[in-house]
Structures are given as structure tokens and as C-alpha cells.
Amino acid sequence: MKYIFYLSFLIFSITFIPSCNIDDLANPNGPSLEGFVGTKSELQTLVTGSEDLLRQDVSFYYDVVSIIGREYYFFTGSDPRYTGEVLGKGNSTLDRAGFYGTRPYYGRYRNVKNLNLLIEVADKSTLITPAEAKGYKGYAKTMQAYELHLALNLQYKNGIRTDVKDPKNLGPFLSYENSLAEIAKLLDEANTDLQGATFSFTLSDAMKDFATASEFAKFNRALAARIALYQGNNDGALAKLADSFLDLNGDFNKGPARFYSLAGGDFPNNIYRQPDQADAIIVQQSNVSNLQSGDLRGSKFLQRTASLTLDGLSGTHDAFVFKSFEDYVALIRNEELILIYAEANITKNASESLKAINIIRNHHGLANYGGSTSAADLLLEVSNQRRYSLFGEGHRWVDMRRWGRLAELPKDRPDDDVWEQLPRPISEN
């Protein structure tokens, strides 16, 4: 961790933000406040940089959690580790220095560092109002919480550092439970900052529905509901959903997202792959065979002209969640919020849980759920709906782990492993 904080971390990717005058910065790539006076153009650069860093190395995150979670496989002749180490082939083990673990992990902390600087500059600035300073801090802390929880999803019981403000004196690794608690605390602090705050900065079009402090606070509460669910706190999840952008009758895809574009100098979607290629993202076959007839979510599985086989694995469909290099990638969507509402209500209000389940099913072309309404069976139904609604969005492995069901994930080769977590990166010694 200490090593990466001495690297350059500010990314000046401003092609998708309306142009503005940028003041000279004495040390724009340094890890300190040197040269910053707190102008709005400086602060805008840090905000824009945070949206760019949100995209850096995140494709590795989606791939590793989806592969271990048996949503899809990555068939490529250029790196056998995707079908070897990541799947625990034979005697393979995960490498503490492996790119599949280090790059998504450090990518998240680069942004945390950038956002720490945004908070410090906003605190220091005498050129913005108190309400504007609260807006910068509420935004930064929310995005830090988002990045930290992705790092924690990878590390699980290894825990993570949540206090990394001082790169020369990093905080300790916390347990999984305490890491979640600190992330929840950070979200609550951010939500307090956002109350009565003003956003005097511009976000990308992928954040257009969350471009004010009051709307952004709804994203904050949505993420807090996800964290509460991870903590097993159903009442807390429901309370936070009440202040989020949850809409049982609304657009399933509404939510803040990562911006991607093919415009010159910008960043194409690094999770999308063109279908029917030799290097391919192949759907693990049980996802296709277990899909209920008539389920419109089958559009996420695109049949290939011919099946593909590599390293003892085979498949007939490409994963087709994202359709182009310009598709935005949601941080959290209304559809997930409806599913959180369904799960959190199972033991509190079964009729509300059933209502939410049927909203999901009907939207995707299925009739109402007709099975048992016992808590166990409702959770199983929610699990199945999450499997297909959130396919390829980084949830299946995390879900099966928190439900204690990793052993149920399929293994297409008898000697494969389903890992519980990634090893702590070697440079964290």
C-alpha cells in the first residue's frame, strides 16, 4: 500500500466534462497539498479525476469475481491464469502477486487517495462557501466508501485498511466485520455532509440523475443499504432504502454509473468484449440451462456460431451484459434496490417481499411466484432473481459467500476450487 501512494494518481481526463479554465498547479501529480489553493477549477479537476479513476483496472474486478462466482469464464490464449489459478485448476493456488488480485485492489486505493486530497483541498479552501465544501466532502466520502467496499469484496476475511489518509502511517487491517462498520460510518458521515450542501462541480453524463447534493445523497443511502445487507442488518437496509432512489415501479436501470466513450482521448468500456471471438467471455453453462423458459434476461447470453472449448472447459454462449464500448456501467441500479427490499423484508414482511419478487419476475416476462412463502424458500427465490438480474455485475460470488453457499457453485472440472477470497497482495507486507 505504501508503494502505490507515492505513484502519480491524479488523472486529468476532462474530455467528457464541459470545458473550464484550469489554474496552474505547482505539483499536480504529487501526494500532498503543495500548490493547491482551493480554486473551483482545481477541485473540479480532482472530481473529474475521481470519475476517471473509478474506471481504472475495474475490468479485472468484474472478471475475477464473475469467474470465481461461476457466472462466466474468460477464454484467452494469452494468459492461462484465468482458467488455471483463478479457478483453482488441479493444484493451482492464487498468487499474492497475481495481476488478477493486485490490479483491481490497488486501482480502488488510487481513487481513495485522490479523494482524500479532494477532501483536504476543500477543507483548506477559502474560495468556496461552507455549503460547497460540504458538497465536495459528501461526494468524496461516498465514492471512497464505494471503492473500499469493492476492495473488501475481494479480500473478505483478510480485511482491508480503511484509514489511509497518511501514506507514511497507514491504519491497520480491520476484520471483515469492522471494515464493513467503518465503510457504513463513512457513508453516514458523507450523508451528513450532503444535507444542505451545494454541488458547485460537474459530473459526467453517467451521473446525470445524481448531479445535485440531494440526489447524490439518495445514491449514498442506496449504497448504505447494500452495506447493511452485507452486515445482515435487514432493518437497517430497509431504513436506508427509504431515503434512497428505490422506486418499485420505476426504471430498473436508473442509478449512478461509470462513464465510457469512444470520443477521442476518452475511455472505452473495458468490461465489454465483442461477441463470437476466439478470446471470449463464455457463460458458465448452468446459467443458461437453469434459466426459466420465457425469462427475458436470457438476452444476456448470446449464442455463439459454434461452441468454444479451452483447458477442459466449454460453452455455447457469450456473456452479453454490456452491448458496446460506450455502455455505462452502473455502480448500483434500482433493480438491485428492489431485490434488497425483497430480501430484507423476508422475515419482516413476507407480503412485501413477495410483492417485490413479482415486480422483478413480471418485468422480465415471468408469471408471479407460486412457490412456498417460507423464509427459506423466499430467500432461495430472491437468490435466483439476483442471479439473473445482476448477472455479470459483480454480485453472485459475494452473495453465495454471504449466504454460506459457495459449495453450491458449479465446478466443471472435478479438481477445481471455489475460492472464498483473494490473498492479500504481497506488497501489503
C-alpha positions in Angstrom: 0.0 0.0 0.0 2.7 2.5 0.9 4.4 2.0 -2.5 1.4 3.0 -4.6 0.7 6.2 -2.6 4.0 7.6 -4.0 2.8 7.0 -7.5 1.1 9.6 -9.6 -2.6 9.4 -9.1 -4.3 12.5 -10.5 -5.9 11.7 -13.8 -6.8 14.8 -15.9 -9.4 13.2 -18.0 -11.7 16.1 -18.7 -13.0 15.3 -22.2 -16.5 14.4 -21.0 -16.9 17.4 -18.7 -17.8 20.9 -20.1 -14.6 22.9 -20.6 -13.5 25.4 -17.9 -10.4 27.4 -17.1 -7.8 25.3 -15.3 -5.4 27.2 -12.9 -1.7 26.3 -12.9 -0.9 23.6 -10.3 2.5 23.5 -8.8 2.6 19.8 -8.3 -0.5 18.2 -10.0 0.9 14.6 -9.6 2.2 14.8 -6.1 0.6 13.2 -3.0 0.4 16.5 -1.0 -1.4 19.8 -0.8 1.6 21.6 -2.3 0.5 24.2 -4.8 -3.3 23.8 -4.2 -5.1 27.0 -3.2 -8.6 25.6 -3.4 -10.0 27.2 -6.6 -13.1 25.6 -8.1 -11.1 24.6 -11.2 -8.6 22.7 -9.0 -11.4 21.0 -7.2 -13.2 20.2 -10.5 -10.0 18.5 -11.7 -9.9 16.3 -8.7 -13.6 15.4 -9.1 -13.1 14.6 -12.7 -10.0 12.6 -11.9 -12.0 10.6 -9.4 -14.5 9.6 -12.1 -11.7 8.6 -14.3 -10.0 6.5 -11.6 -13.3 4.8 -10.9 -12.8 3.1 -14.3 -9.1 2.2 -13.9 -8.4 -1.6 -13.6 -12.1 -2.2 -12.7 -12.4 -4.7 -15.6 -10.2 -7.0 -13.6 -12.5 -6.7 -10.6 -15.6 -7.7 -12.7 -13.7 -10.6 -14.3 -12.3 -12.1 -11.2 -15.5 -12.0 -9.1 -17.5 -13.3 -12.1 -15.1 -16.1 -12.9 -14.8 -17.3 -9.3 -18.6 -16.9 -8.9 -19.1 -19.2 -12.0 -21.0 -16.6 -13.9 -18.6 -16.7 -16.9 -15.2 -17.9 -17.9 -12.5 -15.9 -19.8 -11.1 -17.9 -22.6 -7.9 -16.4 -23.9 -4.7 -18.0 -25.2 -2.7 -15.1 -23.9 -3.0 -15.9 -20.2 -3.8 -19.3 -18.8 -4.2 -18.0 -15.3 -7.9 -17.1 -16.0 -8.7 -20.8 -16.4 -6.0 -22.0 -14.1 -5.3 -20.2 -10.9 -8.5 -18.2 -10.7 -10.5 -21.4 -11.0 -8.1 -23.4 -8.8 -7.3 -25.9 -11.5 -5.7 -29.1 -10.1 -3.0 -28.0 -7.6 -3.1 -24.3 -8.6 -3.4 -21.7 -5.9 -3.9 -18.0 -6.1 -0.8 -15.9 -6.4 -0.4 -13.0 -3.9 1.4 -11.1 -6.7 -1.1 -12.1 -9.4 -2.4 -9.2 -11.5 -6.0 -10.5 -11.1 -5.8 -9.6 -7.4 -3.4 -6.8 -7.2 -4.7 -4.6 -10.1 -8.3 -4.3 -9.0 -7.3 -3.9 -5.4 -4.7 -1.1 -5.9 -7.0 0.5 -8.5 -9.5 1.2 -5.8 -7.0 2.7 -3.4 -5.6 5.0 -6.0 -9.0 6.6 -6.1 -9.3 6.7 -2.4 -6.1 8.6 -2.2 -7.3 11.1 -4.9 -10.5 11.6 -2.9 -8.6 12.2 0.3 -6.8 15.0 -1.5 -10.1 16.4 -2.7 -11.3 16.5 1.0 -8.1 18.2 2.1 -8.3 20.8 -0.6 -12.0 21.5 0.1 -11.2 21.9 3.8 -8.3 24.2 3.2 -10.0 26.4 0.6 -11.2 29.9 1.4 -12.5 30.3 -2.1 -15.7 28.3 -1.7 -18.7 28.5 0.7 -19.2 26.2 3.6 -22.1 24.6 1.7 -19.9 24.0 -1.3 -17.2 22.5 0.9 -19.7 20.1 2.3 -20.7 19.1 -1.2 -17.1 18.2 -2.2 -16.7 16.2 1.1 -20.0 14.4 0.8 -19.2 13.4 -2.7 -15.7 12.3 -1.9 -16.5 10.2 1.2 -19.4 8.4 -0.7 -17.1 7.5 -3.5 -14.4 6.4 -1.1 -16.9 4.1 0.6 -17.8 2.6 -2.8 -14.2 1.9 -3.7 -13.3 0.5 -0.2 -16.2 -2.0 -0.3 -15.1 -3.3 -3.7 -11.6 -3.9 -2.2 -13.3 -5.6 0.8 -15.3 -7.9 -1.5 -12.0 -9.2 -2.9 -10.3 -9.6 0.5 -13.2 -10.7 2.7 -11.9 -12.2 5.9 -8.4 -10.8 5.2 -10.0 -7.4 5.9 -8.7 -4.1 4.5 -7.2 -0.8 5.6 -9.9 1.9 5.8 -7.6 4.6 7.2 -5.1 5.5 4.5 -5.0 9.3 4.9 -1.3 9.3 5.8 0.7 7.2 3.3 3.6 7.1 5.8 1.4 5.9 8.6 -1.3 3.7 7.3 -4.0 2.4 9.5 -4.3 -1.3 10.5 -6.0 -4.0 8.6 -9.5 -4.4 10.1 -11.6 -7.6 10.2 -14.3 -8.0 7.6 -17.0 -7.0 10.1 -15.1 -4.0 11.3 -14.3 -3.0 7.7 -18.0 -3.0 6.9 -18.7 -1.0 10.0 -16.1 1.7 9.0 -17.5 1.8 5.5 -21.0 2.3 6.9 -19.7 5.0 9.2 -18.0 6.8 6.3 -21.3 6.7 4.3 -23.1 8.2 7.3 -20.5 11.0 7.6 -20.9 11.7 3.9 -24.7 11.7 4.2 -24.5 14.3 6.9 -22.2 16.4 4.8 -24.6 16.2 1.9 -27.5 17.6 3.9 -27.8 21.3 2.9 -24.7 21.0 0.7 -24.2 22.5 -2.7 -22.6 20.8 -5.7 -20.6 23.5 -7.4 -18.9 20.9 -9.6 -19.9 19.0 -12.7 -20.2 15.2 -13.0 -20.3 13.1 -16.2 -23.5 12.2 -18.0 -23.4 8.8 -16.4 -24.2 10.7 -13.1 -26.8 13.0 -14.6 -29.6 11.9 -12.2 -27.4 12.4 -9.2 -25.8 15.8 -10.1 -27.1 17.7 -7.0 -26.3 17.1 -3.4 -29.8 16.0 -2.5 -30.0 13.5 -5.4 -26.5 12.2 -4.7 -27.5 11.6 -1.1 -30.0 9.0 -2.5 -27.1 7.2 -4.1 -25.3 7.3 -0.7 -28.3 5.8 1.1 -28.6 3.1 -1.7 -25.0 2.1 -1.1 -25.5 2.1 2.6 -28.5 -0.3 2.2 -26.2 -2.7 0.3 -23.6 -2.5 3.1 -26.3 -3.1 5.7 -27.4 -6.2 3.8 -23.8 -7.4 3.8 -23.9 -6.9 7.6 -27.0 -9.0 7.9 -28.9 -5.9 9.2 -32.2 -6.1 7.3 -33.9 -3.4 9.4 -31.0 -1.1 8.6 -31.2 -1.9 4.9 -34.9 -1.1 4.8 -34.4 2.2 6.7 -31.7 3.3 4.3 -33.7 2.2 1.3 -36.4 4.6 2.4 -34.1 7.5 1.8 -32.6 6.1 -1.4 -33.7 6.3 -5.0 -35.6 3.0 -4.7 -38.7 3.0 -6.9 -40.7 -0.2 -7.0 -42.4 1.0 -10.2 -39.5 2.9 -11.7 -36.8 2.4 -14.2 -34.8 -0.7 -13.3 -31.6 0.7 -14.8 -31.7 4.1 -13.0 -28.5 4.6 -11.0 -25.1 6.3 -10.9 -22.6 4.8 -13.3 -19.2 4.9 -14.8 -18.9 6.9 -17.9 -17.4 5.4 -21.1 -17.0 6.9 -24.5 -15.2 6.3 -27.9 -14.7 10.0 -28.2 -11.1 11.0 -28.9 -8.9 10.8 -25.8 -11.6 9.2 -23.6 -12.0 5.7 -22.2 -14.0 2.9 -23.9 -15.9 0.4 -21.8 -13.2 -2.0 -20.6 -15.6 -4.7 -19.5 -17.4 -5.1 -22.8 -16.0 -7.7 -25.2 -17.1 -8.2 -28.8 -19.0 -11.5 -29.1 -18.2 -14.6 -31.1 -14.4 -14.1 -30.9 -11.6 -16.6 -30.1 -10.8 -14.6 -26.9 -14.2 -14.7 -25.3 -16.3 -14.3 -22.1 -18.1 -17.6 -22.0 -21.2 -18.1 -19.9 -20.9 -21.0 -17.4 -23.4 -23.4 -18.8 -25.6 -23.9 -15.8 -26.6 -20.2 -16.0 -28.1 -21.0 -19.5 -29.6 -24.4 -18.6 -31.2 -23.2 -15.4 -32.8 -20.1 -16.9 -36.6 -20.3 -16.8 -38.4 -20.5 -20.1 -39.6 -17.1 -21.2 -37.2 -15.2 -19.0 -36.2 -12.1 -21.0 -32.9 -12.0 -19.1 -31.7 -14.7 -21.5 -30.7 -11.7 -23.7 -27.6 -11.5 -21.5 -26.5 -14.9 -23.0 -25.7 -14.6 -26.7 -25.4 -17.9 -28.6 -22.2 -18.3 -30.5 -22.0 -19.6 -34.1 -20.1 -22.6 -32.6 -19.3 -23.7 -29.1 -15.8 -22.9 -27.7 -13.6 -25.1 -25.7 -10.4 -24.3 -23.8 -8.5 -26.0 -20.9 -11.2 -28.6 -20.3 -14.0 -26.0 -20.2 -16.6 -25.3 -22.9 -19.6 -23.1 -23.5 -22.1 -22.2 -26.2 -22.9 -18.6 -25.2 -21.0 -15.3 -24.8 -21.8 -13.1 -21.9 -23.6 -10.1 -23.3 -24.4 -7.8 -20.4 -22.8 -4.7 -21.9 -23.6 -4.2 -25.6 -20.9 -1.7 -26.7 -17.8 0.1 -25.8 -19.9 3.1 -24.9 -22.2 1.4 -22.4 -22.2 2.9 -19.0 -21.5 0.5 -16.1 -23.8 1.1 -13.1 -22.4 1.5 -9.6 -25.8 0.4 -8.2 -29.2 0.2 -10.0 -32.8 0.5 -9.0 -33.3 -3.2 -9.8 -30.8 -4.2 -7.2 -32.5 -1.9 -4.7 -35.8 -3.7 -5.4 -34.0 -7.0 -4.7 -32.5 -5.7 -1.5 -36.0 -4.6 -0.5 -37.3 -8.2 -1.3 -34.5 -9.9 0.7 -34.6 -7.5 3.7 -38.4 -8.0 4.0 -38.4 -11.8 4.0 -38.5 -12.1 7.8 -40.1 -8.7 8.5 -43.0 -8.5 6.0 -43.3 -11.6 3.7 -46.1 -10.0 1.6 -43.8 -7.0 0.7 -41.0 -9.4 -0.1 -43.4 -11.3 -2.4 -44.6 -8.1 -4.0 -41.0 -7.1 -4.9 -40.2 -10.6 -6.2 -43.2 -10.4 -8.5 -42.2 -7.0 -9.7 -38.9 -8.4 -10.8 -40.4 -11.6 -12.3 -43.1 -9.7 -14.2 -40.7 -7.2 -15.6 -38.7 -10.0 -17.1 -41.6 -11.8 -18.7 -42.3 -14.3 -15.9 -45.6 -15.1 -14.0 -45.9 -14.4 -10.3 -44.0 -16.6 -8.0 -46.1 -19.6 -7.0 -43.9 -21.5 -4.5 -43.7 -21.7 -0.8 -43.5 -18.5 1.2 -41.4 -19.9 4.0 -38.4 -17.7 4.8 -36.0 -20.3 3.4 -37.9 -20.6 0.1 -38.4 -16.9 -0.4 -34.6 -16.4 0.1 -34.0 -19.1 -2.5 -36.3 -17.3 -4.9 -34.6 -14.0 -4.2 -31.2 -15.7 -4.8 -32.4 -16.9 -8.2 -33.7 -13.5 -9.2 -30.4 -11.9 -8.1 -28.5 -14.5 -10.1 -30.1 -13.4 -13.4 -31.0 -9.7 -12.7 -27.5 -8.9 -11.6 -25.6 -11.4 -13.8 -22.1 -10.1 -14.7 -22.3 -7.1 -12.4 -20.2 -8.5 -9.6 -22.7 -10.0 -7.1 -23.0 -13.7 -7.5 -19.8 -14.7 -5.7 -20.4 -12.2 -2.9 -24.0 -13.3 -2.5 -23.3 -17.0 -2.3 -20.5 -16.3 0.2 -22.6 -14.3 2.5 -25.3 -16.9 2.4 -22.8 -19.7 3.2 -23.5 -21.4 -0.1 -20.2 -21.3 -2.0 -20.1 -25.1 -2.2 -23.2 -24.9 -4.4 -21.4 -23.1 -7.2 -20.7 -25.5 -10.1 -17.2 -26.9 -10.8 -16.9 -28.1 -14.4 -13.6 -29.8 -13.6 -13.6 -32.1 -10.6 -10.3 -30.8 -9.1 -11.2 -27.1 -9.4 -11.7 -24.9 -6.3 -14.2 -22.1 -5.4 -12.1 -19.6 -3.6 -13.5 -17.8 -0.6 -11.3 -14.7 -1.0 -8.2 -13.5 -2.8 -4.9 -13.5 -1.0 -3.7 -10.2 0.5 -1.4 -8.6 -2.1 2.3 -9.3 -1.5 3.3 -5.6 -1.3 1.0 -5.2 1.7 3.6 -6.9 3.9 
